[in-house]
């Protein structure tokens, strides 16, 4: 993940498929990975983004359609936002 404008904010753009799940991992104080998954939903006004509280050991995140997504994580507040940039059909139209 790339560091954002704040030390606790990280962002990555990644192509995701509808099938499958992903989790977020950080290095714990003991040097071992700590894996986070989907916690409770956070209400957003943006129809193209979803946000969640991160839950240690929680269920993996999924996306509604194949496409390019931006994943933004606030490590301190344990929040994750997933925003779609392009769907597969939009990429085919651009090609």
C-alpha positions in Angstrom: 0.0 0.0 0.0 1.2 3.5 -0.8 1.3 6.0 2.0 -1.3 8.8 1.7 -1.3 12.4 2.9 -1.4 11.2 6.5 1.0 8.7 8.2 -1.9 6.4 9.0 -3.6 6.5 5.5 -2.6 4.0 2.8 -4.0 3.6 -0.7 -3.6 1.1 -3.6 -5.3 0.8 -7.0 -5.9 -2.8 -8.0 -7.8 -4.9 -10.5 -10.3 -7.1 -8.6 -12.6 -9.9 -9.8 -16.1 -10.6 -8.4 -15.0 -14.1 -7.3 -12.7 -14.2 -4.4 -11.9 -12.2 -1.3 -9.1 -10.1 0.1 -8.0 -9.0 3.5 -5.7 -6.2 4.8 -2.6 -7.1 6.8 -0.2 -5.0 8.9 2.9 -6.0 10.9 2.0 -6.2 14.6 4.2 -5.0 17.5 5.7 -8.5 17.7 6.8 -8.4 14.0 4.1 -10.9 13.0 1.3 -10.1 10.5 -2.1 -9.1 11.8 -4.9 -9.7 9.3 -8.1 -7.6 9.1 -11.3 -8.3 7.3 -14.7 -6.7 6.8 -16.4 -5.4 10.0 -19.5 -3.3 10.2 -20.6 -1.1 7.2 -20.1 2.7 7.3 -22.7 4.8 5.6 -21.4 6.9 2.7 -23.1 9.3 0.3 -20.9 8.1 -2.6 -22.7 5.4 -4.5 -19.4 4.2 -6.1 -17.7 3.6 -2.7 -18.2 1.4 0.3 -16.6 1.7 3.7 -16.1 -0.7 6.6 -14.6 -0.9 10.0 -11.7 -3.3 10.0 -12.1 -6.4 12.2 -9.0 -8.4 13.2 -9.4 -11.9 11.7 -12.7 -10.8 10.0 -14.2 -12.2 6.8 -12.5 -11.1 3.5 -13.7 -8.2 1.4 -15.6 -8.8 -1.8 -16.5 -6.5 -4.8 -19.7 -6.5 -6.8 -18.1 -6.6 -10.2 -14.8 -7.1 -11.9 -12.9 -3.8 -12.3 -10.3 -1.3 -11.2 -10.7 -0.3 -7.5 -9.0 2.1 -5.1 -8.6 0.7 -1.6 -7.9 3.3 1.1 -7.1 2.2 4.6 -6.8 4.3 7.8 -4.6 2.1 10.0 -5.1 4.2 13.2 -9.0 4.3 13.0 -9.1 0.8 11.5 -11.3 1.8 8.5 -11.3 0.7 4.9 -12.9 2.3 1.9 -13.3 0.5 -1.5 -14.1 2.6 -4.5 -14.6 1.4 -8.1 -12.8 3.3 -10.8 -13.6 1.3 -14.0 -15.7 -1.8 -14.6 -14.7 -4.4 -17.1 -17.3 -3.2 -19.7 -15.8 0.4 -19.5 -12.3 -0.9 -20.2 -13.6 -2.8 -23.2 -15.1 0.4 -24.6 -11.8 2.3 -24.1 -9.7 -0.4 -25.8 
